[in-house]
């Protein structure tokens, strides 16, 4: 099942994001081909302010465990993290 992971950063935490970005990207690479899409959310000034990930996991528990191990989460970057099951419909394969 694909899971949509929506993360919002705490205010004034851009430096925390920047300081942990390389470790976060390594963490994302650990899921290999199960990573469907990933990228930062941007504010009006195009500054990073969150993340959107779409990753295939066997269960919601696996998605939650992955999120808890994310270096961004461990550094206290996120104000809020939402995990939702997601189904790709369009465009077709």
VEXVO-465718 format. One record per residue (C-alpha): x, y, z; residue number from 0; residue in one letter. Coordinates in steps of 0.05 Angstrom, whole numbers, plus 5000, padded with zeros to 4 digits. Example, Ala and Ser with C-alpha at 12.3 -4.5 7.8 and 13.67 -1.06 7.14 Angstrom:
! residues 2
((5246,4910,5156),0,'A')
((5273,4979,5143),1,'S')
This chain:
! residues 93
((5000,5000,5000),0,'X')
((5024,5070,4984),1,'X')
((5025,5120,5041),2,'X')
((5023,5196,5035),3,'X')
((5065,5228,5090),4,'X')
((5053,5302,5101),5,'X')
((5101,5338,5148),6,'X')
((5099,5410,5170),7,'X')
((5161,5442,5201),8,'X')
((5160,5481,5265),9,'X')
((5166,5556,5255),10,'X')
((5237,5583,5250),11,'X')
((5267,5513,5243),12,'X')
((5297,5521,5173),13,'X')
((5368,5512,5200),14,'X')
((5347,5446,5234),15,'X')
((5323,5423,5166),16,'X')
((5387,5444,5132),17,'X')
((5432,5414,5186),18,'X')
((5397,5346,5179),19,'X')
((5382,5344,5104),20,'X')
((5438,5296,5083),21,'X')
((5418,5246,5137),22,'X')
((5345,5253,5118),23,'X')
((5361,5239,5044),24,'X')
((5401,5177,5065),25,'X')
((5342,5153,5106),26,'X')
((5296,5162,5045),27,'X')
((5344,5122,5002),28,'X')
((5337,5063,5050),29,'X')
((5269,5046,5021),30,'X')
((5297,5038,4951),31,'X')
((5246,5029,4896),32,'X')
((5188,5034,4946),33,'X')
((5197,5110,4944),34,'X')
((5145,5136,4896),35,'X')
((5155,5211,4906),36,'X')
((5188,5259,4955),37,'X')
((5201,5333,4961),38,'X')
((5197,5394,5005),39,'X')
((5137,5439,5014),40,'X')
((5152,5512,4999),41,'X')
((5124,5576,5028),42,'X')
((5109,5639,4988),43,'X')
((5183,5657,4988),44,'X')
((5201,5587,4964),45,'X')
((5233,5569,5030),46,'X')
((5226,5497,5053),47,'X')
((5172,5490,5106),48,'X')
((5154,5416,5105),49,'X')
((5157,5351,5066),50,'X')
((5112,5307,5025),51,'X')
((5130,5234,5015),52,'X')
((5094,5177,4980),53,'X')
((5124,5110,4998),54,'X')
((5101,5038,4994),55,'X')
((5098,5002,5061),56,'X')
((5068,4935,5082),57,'X')
((5028,4969,5137),58,'X')
((5013,5035,5171),59,'X')
((5056,5011,5230),60,'X')
((5115,5005,5182),61,'X')
((5102,5075,5156),62,'X')
((5099,5103,5227),63,'X')
((5164,5067,5246),64,'X')
((5198,5095,5184),65,'X')
((5175,5166,5202),66,'X')
((5198,5160,5273),67,'X')
((5268,5141,5249),68,'X')
((5272,5200,5202),69,'X')
((5331,5245,5223),70,'X')
((5285,5305,5214),71,'X')
((5236,5277,5264),72,'X')
((5291,5257,5312),73,'X')
((5319,5328,5309),74,'X')
((5251,5357,5328),75,'X')
((5238,5391,5261),76,'X')
((5165,5374,5252),77,'X')
((5105,5409,5282),78,'X')
((5058,5357,5252),79,'X')
((5062,5292,5213),80,'X')
((5002,5260,5180),81,'X')
((5004,5191,5149),82,'X')
((4948,5171,5101),83,'X')
((4939,5110,5057),84,'X')
((4939,5132,4984),85,'X')
((4920,5100,4918),86,'X')
((4949,5124,4852),87,'X')
((4895,5129,4799),88,'X')
((4920,5178,4746),89,'X')
((4957,5180,4702),90,'X')
((4949,5107,4685),91,'X')
((5008,5061,4676),92,'X')
